[in-house]
Amino acid sequence: MRLRRVLVICLPTALLSAAAVAGFAATGDSEAARTVGRVAPVPSPLAVPPVLERAAERFERKAQPPTARVERVERVEEPAREPVRRSTPQQSTDAALVTADVLENGIALPPLQSPQEVRQIIEAGNAIARTPYKWGGGHGRWLDTGYDCSGSVSFALASAGLLGGPLDSGRLMSWGSPGPGRWITVWSSPGHVFLIVAGVRFDTSGTRTTGSRWQASMRSTAGFVARHPAGF
């Protein structure tokens, strides 16, 4: 009789615990997409080049002073001109430390002094930079045959563990913290979204120009809302 009472008492408790877990799982998925906390990074669907090594090579090249050419020329008096300001090797290397670079093949190189999350975003962006534009791509599954604008941005952010699930451009307007970030800025509107990371643009509209989502040039942000992950 005593054993039967214990079973009667424990059974409702177990059922309540199971229901609570099921309820969390049902509500957790919708909230996970909006969180900026650390989540498991999304794997890249394509092979990624060793961008950090390439970035180090770029830094070394810019750190080397230009070789001086010695030529014998006749001295001719010229009128005084305004001095031309040129970037020094030190200025070039400083830029290489904090600003990304876009190569002619559409691959982006991260700056050497960037956080790990910035490098992960750039590596993930490289993996899908030349995949075709596909409406709704990246929303049904991470590893897709193509990506739309919000699917591309969501994939890049999730690859750095900054996004728990894909968001469309409208919901990205309220994601993260308001305003531009130091390293990462999401520019979003009801109809389009693009990403600025370490000074370069990740934007599906760029594929019409160069075939790659990575662009060294900026674009107008009129009508867009700036958001960024906290701390970046």
C-alpha positions in Angstrom: 0.0 0.0 0.0 2.8 2.4 0.8 4.6 1.7 -2.5 1.4 2.4 -4.4 1.1 5.8 -2.7 4.7 6.8 -3.6 4.0 5.9 -7.3 0.8 8.0 -7.3 2.7 11.0 -5.9 5.7 10.7 -8.2 3.8 10.1 -11.4 2.2 13.6 -11.6 5.5 15.2 -10.7 7.2 13.4 -13.6 4.5 14.4 -16.0 4.7 18.1 -14.9 8.5 18.0 -15.5 8.1 16.5 -18.9 5.5 19.0 -19.8 7.8 21.9 -18.7 10.7 20.6 -20.8 8.4 20.2 -23.8 7.1 23.7 -23.3 10.6 25.2 -23.2 11.5 23.4 -26.4 8.4 24.7 -28.1 9.1 28.3 -27.1 12.9 28.2 -27.1 13.1 27.9 -30.9 11.4 31.2 -31.5 13.5 33.1 -29.0 16.8 31.4 -30.1 16.7 33.3 -33.4 16.6 36.7 -31.6 19.3 36.0 -29.0 22.8 37.4 -29.4 24.3 34.9 -27.0 26.8 32.3 -28.0 25.4 29.4 -29.9 27.0 26.5 -31.8 28.6 27.9 -35.0 27.1 26.8 -38.3 29.4 24.7 -40.5 30.4 26.2 -43.9 29.0 24.3 -46.9 32.1 24.9 -49.0 35.9 24.7 -48.5 37.2 27.9 -47.0 40.7 29.2 -48.0 43.2 29.9 -45.3 42.2 33.5 -45.0 44.1 34.2 -41.9 47.4 33.1 -43.5 46.6 35.2 -46.6 45.9 38.2 -44.3 49.3 37.7 -42.7 50.9 37.8 -46.1 49.0 41.0 -47.0 50.2 42.6 -43.7 53.8 41.6 -44.4 53.7 43.0 -47.9 52.3 46.4 -46.8 54.9 46.5 -43.9 57.8 46.4 -46.4 59.0 49.9 -47.4 58.8 50.6 -51.2 62.1 50.1 -53.0 63.6 53.4 -54.1 64.5 53.9 -57.8 67.7 55.9 -58.5 67.8 57.7 -61.8 70.0 60.4 -63.1 68.0 63.3 -64.3 68.8 66.9 -65.0 67.6 69.3 -62.4 64.9 71.6 -63.6 63.5 74.4 -61.5 59.8 73.9 -61.1 57.2 76.2 -59.6 56.2 75.4 -56.0 53.3 72.9 -55.7 51.0 71.8 -52.9 52.5 68.8 -51.2 50.8 65.5 -52.1 49.8 63.4 -49.1 50.6 59.7 -49.5 50.0 57.0 -47.1 53.1 55.8 -45.3 54.0 52.1 -44.8 53.0 52.6 -41.1 49.6 53.9 -42.1 49.1 51.0 -44.6 50.0 48.4 -42.0 47.7 50.0 -39.4 44.8 49.7 -41.9 45.7 46.1 -42.6 45.4 45.4 -38.8 41.9 46.6 -38.4 40.3 46.7 -41.9 39.4 43.7 -44.1 40.4 43.5 -47.8 38.4 42.1 -50.8 40.5 40.4 -53.4 39.8 40.3 -57.1 38.4 36.8 -56.9 35.7 37.9 -54.5 37.3 36.5 -51.3 37.7 38.7 -48.2 40.7 38.7 -46.0 40.2 39.5 -42.3 42.4 42.0 -40.5 44.9 40.5 -38.2 43.8 42.3 -35.1 40.1 41.4 -35.5 38.2 39.3 -32.9 37.6 35.6 -33.6 33.9 36.2 -34.4 34.9 38.7 -37.2 37.2 36.1 -38.7 34.5 33.5 -38.5 32.0 35.7 -40.2 34.4 36.5 -43.0 35.3 32.8 -43.5 31.6 31.8 -43.6 30.9 34.7 -46.0 33.7 33.4 -48.3 32.1 30.0 -48.3 28.8 31.3 -49.8 30.1 34.5 -51.5 29.6 33.2 -55.0 26.6 30.9 -54.4 23.5 32.0 -56.4 20.8 34.2 -55.1 17.9 32.1 -54.1 14.7 33.6 -52.6 14.2 32.0 -49.2 17.6 30.3 -49.4 19.2 29.7 -46.0 15.8 29.9 -44.1 14.7 26.3 -44.5 18.1 24.9 -43.9 21.6 26.4 -43.2 23.4 24.3 -45.9 21.5 25.4 -49.0 22.1 25.7 -52.7 21.7 29.4 -52.6 20.9 32.3 -50.2 18.8 35.4 -50.3 19.9 38.7 -48.6 18.7 37.8 -45.1 19.7 34.2 -45.4 23.2 35.2 -46.3 23.5 37.6 -43.3 21.9 35.1 -41.0 24.3 32.4 -42.1 27.4 34.6 -41.5 26.2 35.7 -38.1 25.3 32.2 -37.1 28.7 30.9 -38.2 30.2 33.1 -35.5 27.7 31.9 -32.9 25.9 35.3 -32.8 22.5 34.1 -34.1 20.5 31.1 -33.1 18.4 30.9 -36.3 17.7 32.6 -39.6 15.8 36.0 -39.5 14.3 37.9 -42.3 15.2 41.5 -43.0 12.2 42.9 -41.1 13.1 41.0 -37.9 16.7 41.9 -38.2 15.7 45.5 -37.8 15.1 44.9 -34.1 17.9 42.3 -33.6 20.9 43.0 -31.3 21.7 46.5 -30.1 20.8 49.7 -31.9 23.4 51.7 -34.0 26.5 50.8 -35.9 29.1 48.5 -34.2 32.8 48.8 -34.1 33.4 45.6 -36.1 30.0 44.4 -37.2 27.0 46.4 -38.4 23.8 44.9 -39.9 21.9 47.5 -42.1 18.4 46.3 -42.4 15.1 47.5 -44.0 11.7 45.8 -44.6 12.9 44.7 -48.0 16.7 44.2 -47.9 19.6 43.7 -45.5 23.3 43.7 -45.8 26.3 43.4 -43.5 29.4 45.6 -42.9 32.2 43.7 -41.2 35.7 45.1 -40.6 35.0 47.9 -43.1 33.9 45.7 -46.1 30.3 45.0 -47.3 28.6 41.6 -47.5 25.6 42.2 -49.8 23.7 40.0 -52.3 23.3 43.1 -54.5 27.0 43.0 -55.2 26.8 39.7 -57.1 25.3 41.6 -60.0 28.5 43.6 -60.2 31.4 41.3 -59.4 29.7 37.9 -58.9 30.6 38.0 -55.2 28.7 39.2 -52.1 31.9 40.8 -50.8 32.3 44.4 -51.9 35.0 46.9 -50.9 32.7 49.9 -51.8 29.9 51.1 -49.6 26.3 51.9 -50.5 23.6 54.3 -49.4 22.1 53.4 -46.0 19.0 55.7 -46.5 16.0 53.9 -45.2 18.0 51.2 -43.4 18.3 50.6 -39.6 21.7 50.0 -38.1 22.0 47.1 -35.5 25.0 45.3 -34.1 25.8 42.4 -31.7 26.7 43.7 -28.3 30.4 44.0 -27.8 31.2 44.2 -31.5 
